[in-house]
Amino acid sequence: MSAATGPLLADIGGVYLKDSDISRLDDEPRPVTAHDLPLEAASHSIDPDAAGRLRTLSVQLLEA
């Protein structure tokens, strides 16, 4: 069963998934290269305030 159809995640949104489950948060700074990608989600990636700021900036850039 995939995460898209799994009943355990039916009412949960806005999370990062790994192996059909919710990914744990990992804020340990690591270099990102083509051969060394992060395996977990960082807390800033699910921050609603950061998402709001990104949306505001995106709208401003599209209107410019």
Secondary structure, 3 states (H helix, E strand, C coil): CCCCCCHHHCCCCCCCEECCEECCECCCCCCCECCECCCCECHHHHCHHHHHHHHHHHHHHHHC
